[in-house]
Amino acid sequence: MKLSSRLSATEFPPIAEALSWVANRQSNRELLNLCQAVPSYPPAPELQAEFARLAHLPGTGGYTEILGINPLREAFAGHLTKAYGADVTAAEVGITSGCNQAFAATIAALAEPGDNVIMPCPWYFNHSMWLSMLGIETKSIPAFSDAGAWPDVEVARQAITPKTRAIILCTPNNPTGAICPAGIIEAFYELAVEADITLVLDETYSDFRPDALPPHRLLTRPAARDHLVQLFSFSKNYALAGYRLGALVAGPALMREATKFLDTIAICPPNISQQGVVFALRELDAWKAAKKALMAECLAAIRAAFKWPELKYQLVSSGAYFAYVKHPFAGESSKTVAKRLAQEFDILCLPGVMFGPGQEDYLRFAFANVDKEKMAPLVERLVASQS
Ligand SMILES: Cc1ncc(COP(=O)(O)O)c(C=O)c1O
């Protein structure tokens, strides 16, 4: 069979590859699975009950509008209006089958084969996979700068070519956990305006930021929708990863093009998930706040655990759901190290190489997958792996 050269050239899904390393494990010791970024807890019981109720309604089995049901678009616009101190309308909100689909629709609307998109490295692998599948070049800039764990606007400026269509920022970041300061996000937006390109902000982990301040003030500028697209997910904040629901916020021109993509790919986002999230946005602020506090405890626990005196693994950056760690085996590939941790030490994490070039010295630990009590045993096993 002749297959698409673009898909053949695109990496295999990293999580599936990592899970294959432990598919036949013999060990009796508990696997510390820090591989995929999923909450370690189920959805709120009230939300589960609501899904059960919704499942029995006659309309729940049907399609919805392409961009989602109006009550959800309105409820999420209301949520954003409060969270960002800005006026967001329902028309500016499109509901998608997860944030990955929101990203795919946005890029399909913005760029075409031969164009390029600037992305800080390390990056979220599904972003680079989608660019690769579309024949869009990923222009890598370092995700770290002298100022901190965020990219340098001037470096991005130098990377822009006539073929550049967008800059992607993911904050809080996957895989580093770093949170980009509002002023830096706004400077990237100014650069996008100057270059007449689009700033795409993936805010999947926004609800896990330590403070309640808006991540940035761009939504207060009505003209910002001409050069800004924001992407969201309901997978993590409501523990609904399998219900596949996300959103994008954009102006009318991008939304029109994204609508064509979304109709063709999935027709509509999952109906029951949309109705459930209307309930969640109305009823679950306290539940969400409690889970955010729980994740903050996990973050504090992993930061404390990495202070272990004999530990040679170095915590480079951490926040939200992730710890980005430099391993002590200089010269050894990150995949070899990650496989050894999986097969000999019962720790499943992802190797840096899955997050872009130049990441061989690093590993990503998605610590939200495990309870905070597991951080000390994790570090004990890491110390044992050093000899
Ligand atoms: C940065 C980032 N964007 C998007 C997604 C995918 O989110 P969703 O489950 O809403 O498609 C993830 C999932 O891990 C992610 O880390």
The ligand as an SDF file (V2000), in Angstrom:
LIG
                    3D

 16 16  0  0  0  0  0  0  0  0999 V2000
   -0.7370   21.4400   25.9290 C   0  0  0  0  0  0  0  0  0  0  0  0
   -1.8550   20.5160   25.6180 C   0  0  0  0  0  0  0  0  0  0  0  0
   -2.7530   20.8660   24.7030 N   0  0  0  0  0  0  0  0  0  0  0  0
   -3.7780   20.0520   24.3930 C   0  0  0  0  0  0  0  0  0  0  0  0
   -3.9170   18.8280   25.0110 C   0  0  0  0  0  0  0  0  0  0  0  0
   -5.0440   17.9460   24.5980 C   0  0  0  0  0  0  0  0  0  0  0  0
   -6.1800   18.3070   25.2830 O   0  0  0  0  0  0  0  0  0  0  0  0
   -7.5920   17.6210   24.9430 P   0  0  0  0  0  0  0  0  0  0  0  0
   -7.6880   16.3950   25.7870 O   0  0  0  0  0  0  0  0  0  0  0  0
   -8.5790   18.6660   25.3550 O   0  0  0  0  0  0  0  0  0  0  0  0
   -7.5920   17.3570   23.4840 O   0  0  0  0  0  0  0  0  0  0  0  0
   -3.0050   18.4100   25.9630 C   0  0  0  0  0  0  0  0  0  0  0  0
   -3.1480   17.0880   26.6050 C   0  0  0  0  0  0  0  0  0  0  0  0
   -2.3020   16.5700   27.2430 O   0  0  0  0  0  0  0  0  0  0  0  0
   -1.9340   19.2750   26.2690 C   0  0  0  0  0  0  0  0  0  0  0  0
   -1.0160   18.9170   27.1620 O   0  0  0  0  0  0  0  0  0  0  0  0
  1  2  1  0
  2  3  1  0
  2 15  2  0
  3  4  2  0
  4  5  1  0
  5  6  1  0
  5 12  2  0
  6  7  1  0
  7  8  1  0
  8  9  2  0
  8 10  1  0
  8 11  1  0
 12 13  1  0
 12 15  1  0
 13 14  2  0
 15 16  1  0
M  END
$$$$
